[in-house]
């Protein structure tokens, strides 16, 4: 439909709704309303904007006010004038750009960016529900009966988890091996308090939630060396000479590094578990999410190579974190001890969440999982490209599995940037120190690519603005924390 023939009420009620409440003079208020509509794709590339006199009449302003509004947006590169044909939307604003000779346009771009709702890239979990397989949530209620209190977990959910592990993770599992928990976090909490865990071995960096799972226990956290292939078996074996040692490992989809351990190293670790010197806890929370086009299949889990390995996982990474449904796969007598502790803790995991998780797991097949991995691979590649373009001083390796990039910033300590500068510009990312116990990774940050592509674009552009300002501030105060020799590259303006 030609925009001139569109009902002008739409422009006043949708595009310019509440424009008078925005800050600044009237032409800036109109420009900010148009910017937001373009950024949110309410107005798409090629849309014809009403003529100046028409828009002035619609908004109750003068033609000069509208002309000034259009002038600024043309300078910002989001509107274009076609001689004799009118004014059109040229594209989304670039929040990282600095339009030459237009301080007002720059201010408008940044103001609209700052007014937008915050984008959270700190959580390694799906950002919404759009990817979920379709199920009838009402059926979940109808499947329930009895008092709903079973510390081992709903039988139909244990059946679906066992099927899922067997078919999709190559880990043969029976329902009687499982205990359902309120997410993998509770699974770790229960295990650390049920096992005789005098020492807990983990790599650095490692899953950020491990520290809180250990809090309040006597377990001593010990860092073991790791490389691109994962945790070093020889170091774990040596550490296992101390009685009651537990090793926490993420062989597939290491969080936050996104690496995948090769088969030979898994076999060496399985042999250590078989020898009974170390209790190995394998976290499979991200093991479903191998990335690539097409992804290479992961080697079998450690728990498939040794019956003595305890495995934990959850539906949070594949389905939705809000379900708060996880599990532990363990042999007797550990399983019975876990059930007893679970009963003492909370009697059982919320049953409606379990029932819905069972329905969703039952709906997952190889086709759905392949499509989900393809979408995540595309988002991973998009975020890598955005970081390379807008944040060229950052270094991010391409993860083989998982939901996040692990990026190195040219700083001695990235906390100030992640907690203050990025947050002020509307993006939340996880500081590397949250995943590190010895301080070696404080110059890293974790960025989730689970968001929608348009959101990732806006987040990267906001981060570029935040980084440029942060770099300028640090350049003015050399003692404040740049890692040399990255100073010159970090302070360079992002690519247009």
N, C-alpha and C positions, 0 to 999 in steps of 0.2 A: 504494500500500500504506500502511495506517495505520502510523504510526511506532511505536505501542505493540506492534504485531504483528511488527515487524522483528526479526530475530535480533539480540539484544543483543551478540553477539560482534562484529558490524559496528561498533558504537559503540566497543568497547574496542580493536579492531584497526585501525580507520581514523581515527575522530574523535579518540580519546584515546590513540592510540599514542604512547608516550614522554612522556606528560604529566608524569610525575614528574621528568624531567630538566630541566624548565623552571625558570627562576629565580622566587623569591618564595614566599610562603605558598601552601598547597595550593589555596585558593579562587581565587587569581590564576593558578595553573598550569592549573586546569580552565578558567578563563575564557579564557586565552590559546589553549588548544587549540581551544575552540569558535570563537573569533574567527577563527583561521586557517582552520578548515574552512568557515566562512561566507564569508570573503573569497575563498577558492579555489573557491567554489561547489560544494564537496563537500556542503554543506547549503544548500539554496536557500530562497528566500522561501516561507513557508507550511509548512515542515517542522515537525512536532511533535517537541519534545525530550522524552526520557523523563522521567517524573515524578521529583520530588526524591528520594523514598525509593528508587526503582528505580535512579536514577543513582548514588546513594550506595552502593548494594549493588554495582553494576557496577564502580565505581572504588575500592571499599574505603575510602571516607571517611564522615564523619558527614553526616547530613541538614543540619546547620547549615552545613557547608562548602559544600554544593551550593546552599543558599539564598543564602549570601553571593555565590557565583559568579553566580547568576541576577540578584541585585539589581544588581550592577555592570553586567551586560550589558543589563539593562533601562534603566538610566540612560544607557548608551552608545547606546541606540536600536537595538540589533541583535536584541534579544529583546523579546517582548511577552507579557504574561500575559492570558489570557481567563478571566474569572471562571467557575469550574466546568468549564472546557474544557481547561485545561492551558497550557503554555508553548510559544510558536512563534517561529520565525525571522522577524524583521520585515524584514531586508534586509542588504545589505553594510554594513560599517562605513565611516564617512567619516573618513579619516585627517586631514583638515583641520579637523574639528569640535572644539569644546571643550565637551563636555557640562557644562551648568551644575551646579555643586555636586558634582562627582564627579571629584576629582583622580585617584583610583585608576583610574576608567574611562579618563580621558585618558591616563594612563601606559600602561595596557594597550594602547590603540589604537596609540600611538606605538611601543611596544615590539614589537608584532607587525609593524608596518610596517617597523621597522628590522631585524627578523629575516628579512624576506623577501629573496629573491635580488635583486640589483641589476638595475634596468631600464636598458637602454642606448638612449637616444634620440639619441646623438651620431652614429650612422652612417646616412648617407642610402642605405640599401639594404634589401631585403626582410629581415624578421626571422626568417622560417622558410621551410619548403618547402611549406606547405599550398596555396599558390596555383598551384603548378606544373602544367602539363598532364601528363597521365599518359603515361609512356613506359616501355618495358621496358629497364631499365639493362643487362641482360644482352646485348641486341642491340648495344649500343655496343662491347662487347668483341669480339663475333663479326664486326663490320664491319672490324676492324683486321687489317693484314697488313704484312709487311716489317719494316724496322728502326725505323720510327716516328720518324725524325729528318728533319724537313722545315722549315727555317727560315721558309718562306713560309706554312706551315700546312697542315693536313689538307685535301686537295682537296674532300671532301664537306662540310666545314665552310665553306670559302670559297664553295662553291656555295649553301649555305643562307643564309649571311650576305648574299650578293649578292641572292638571292631576297627575303629579308626587307627589305633596304633598298629594293629596287625596289617591292615591293608595299605595305609599311606605312609607309615614310618618304618615298615619292615621290622617291627618289634612284636613278635607273637605274644599275645597277652590274653589272660582269662579274667573275667569280671572279679573273681575271688582274689586276685592279686592287687586290687585297687582300693584306695581310700580317697574319697572325694573331699576336697578342701575349698576354702574361700580364696581361690586363686593360688598361684605358685608361691606367692609371698608367705601365705599361711603354711603351705607345704614345707617350705624351708624352716619356718619358725618351729613347727612341730618336730621335724627331723632333728634339728640341732638340740632340742630339749629332750628327745627320746633316746637318741644315740648317746653313747658315752663319748662325747666330743670334747676332749681336752685341748686339741689343736684342730683348727680348720684351715686347710691349705687352699689358696686361691691365687690366680694370677693377678697382675696389676697392669692395666685396668681390669675391672671385673664388674659384674652386675651391681648397680648402685644399691639395690635393696638388700644385699647380703649384710651390710653393716647393721642395719636396723633389725634384721633377723637374729643377729648375734647379740644385740644389746641386752643387757641384763643376765647374761650367762657367764660362766667361767671359761668359756672356750676362747683360746688364744688364736687370733688370726695371724697366719704366717704366709708371707708372699713367696711364691715359687716362680722361678724363671719361666718365661714363655717367649716364643718367637712367632713368625708368620704361620707356622704349622701347629701352633697351640702350646699347651703346657708340656714341660719337659718331663718325660717319664722317669729319668734317672734322679731328678731332684725330688720327685714325689716319693720314689722308692726310698731314698735316703731319709727324707723327713718321716717316713712311716716307721722308722725304728723307734720312735717315741710311741708308747701305747696310746690307744684311743684317738687315733688320727683320722680325720675325715677330710677328703679332698672334694672340693666343689668345682665341677668342670662344665663347660658349655662347648662341646665339640662341634656342633652344627649351629651356625648363626651366633657366634660369640657376641655377647652384648658388653661393650659397645663396638668392638672392632669389626664385626661382620664376617669373620673368617670361618673356614671349615677345615677341621682337622683331617689329615690324610689317613688312609686305612692302616698303614704300618704303625703309626703312632697309636692309633686306637687299639691295635692288637697288643702292643706293649703295655698299655694301661690296663687292658682287660686281664693280662697275665698277672699284673700287680694285684688287682682285685681278687683274682682266683687264689693267689697265695695267702690272702687274708691279712696282709700287713697294713692295708689302708682300706677304709670304707669309702668307696667312691659314690658320690651323689652326682648324677648326670641331669643337667637342666635341658629339657627338650622343648622349652617354650617357643623358640624360634626355628625349630628344626624343620617345620613344614615349609618355610619360606625361602627356598633356594631360588636364586635370581639368575637371569641370563636369558638369551634368546637363541635356542631354548636352554633352560637351566640344565646343568650337569647333575645327575642324581647324586645325592650325598652317600657316603659310605654308611653301612649299618650302624645303629646306635651302639654305644658301649654296652648297654644293657642287653643287646642281642648277642654280644660276644662273651659275656660273663653273667652267670646267674647271681653273682654276688653284688652286682651294681644296682643301686637304688636309683630309680628315675622319677623326676618330677616334671610337670608340665601344666599347661592351662589352655583355655580357649581364648584368652585375652588378646593374643597377637594375631590369631587367624580370624576370629569372629568379632568379639567386642569386649573391651575391658570391663564395661559396666555389668556384665553378667557375674563377675567375681566367682568363677568356677575353675578350680584347678584339680590336680590329682597327684597321688603318690603311687608308684608301682613298686611293691616290696614283697619279699618272701616272709614266711613265718620264721621266728616268732615276732619279728619287728612289726609286721602288719598289725597284729593283735595289740601290741603295745601302743602303736600309733592311734588305733581306734579308741583305746581307753583314754588316752590323753585328749583326743579330739572330743570325746564325750564330756570330759571334765571341763574343757575349755568353753564349748558353746552348744553341746548336745548334737549339733549337726549343721551342715551348710544349708542356707535358705533353699527350701525345696522348690519354689516356683522357678527360681533361676536354674536349678538343676534340670527341671522338666523342659524348660525352653532350650537349654543347651543340648539336651538329648535330641530334641526335634531338629535343631540346626545341624548337629553332627550327622544325623541320619540323612540329611539332605545334601551333604557334601559328597560329590563324586569326583572322579579324576578330571572330568571336563571343567567343573567349577574351579577346582584347585589350580588347574593349568591357566585358566583365564585370570584368576586372582594373582598368580605369580607374574603373569605377563604385564598386568596393569602396574604392579609394584616395580617391576624391572624398568618400565617406561618412566615412572616417577623418580626412581633412583637416578637414571641417566639424565633426566631433566634437571634434577637438583645439582648433580655434578657439573652439568654444563652451565647452570646459573652461577654456581660458586666460581667456576673458572672465568666466567665473563665479568661478574660484578665484584668478586673478591679475589683477585688474582694472587694476592699475597698468601692466601690460605692454601693449605695442602690437604686434600681429602683422598684417601685411597678408595678404590671401587670395591664395595662390600660384595661378597659372594652370596650372602644370605642375610636375612633380617629386615629391619625397617628403618635403619638409621645410617647416616654418615658419621664417621669419626674424623674430625677435622683438626689439623694442627694450625694454630694461629701464631704469628711471629711476635709473641709476647712471653715474658717470663711468667706471667700469671694472668689468665684470661678472666678471672672472677669479676673484676671491675667492668669489663666489657659485657659479659653475659648477664650479670645481675643488675647493671645500671644502664649502660649505653644502649644495648639492644632492647632492654625492657622499655626504656623511654620512647623508643621508636616503634613500639607495638609488637615486638617479637620475643618470645620466651624460648631460650635454648638452654641445654643442660651444660653446666660448667664441667670440664674434665675432672676437676678435683673430687666431684661426687662419686666417681668411679675408681678413685685412686687412693690407696692407703699410705703410700710412701712419698707423695709429693712430686713424683716424676712426670705426671701428666697434667699439671695445672695449666699448661699452655694449650690444652685441647678443649674442644667442645663437641657435643653430640647433637646432631640435627636430624629429626625424623623426616622421612619423605613419604609418610603415610597420608599426608593431606592431599586434597584435590590439586591438580596442576595449576589452576589459576591462583590458588592460595600460595603455592610454593613460589610462583613468580613474584607475587606481591611481597612475600616474606623476604626473598633474596634482595629485592630492590630496597626494602626498608633496612635490611642489614647493611647494605652497601652505604646508605646514607649514614647510619650509625657508625660504621667502621671508619668512614672518611673523617667524620668529626672527631672520633676517638683518636685516630692516628694524628690528626692535626694537633690535638691537645697534648699527646705524648711527645710529638716532635718539638713542641715548645718547652717541654720539661723532660729532657733526656734521661733523668734518673728515675722516671716514673715507670719504666718497665718494658721497653721494646727489646726484643732479642736481636742483637746484632748478628749477621749483617742484613737483616730483613728490613731495617728502618726505611730505606729509600723505596723499596718496592711496596711496603705497607702503606706509605703515605701517598703513593701514586693514586690518581683518581681512577675510579672504576671505569671499565670499558663502557662506551655509550650503548 
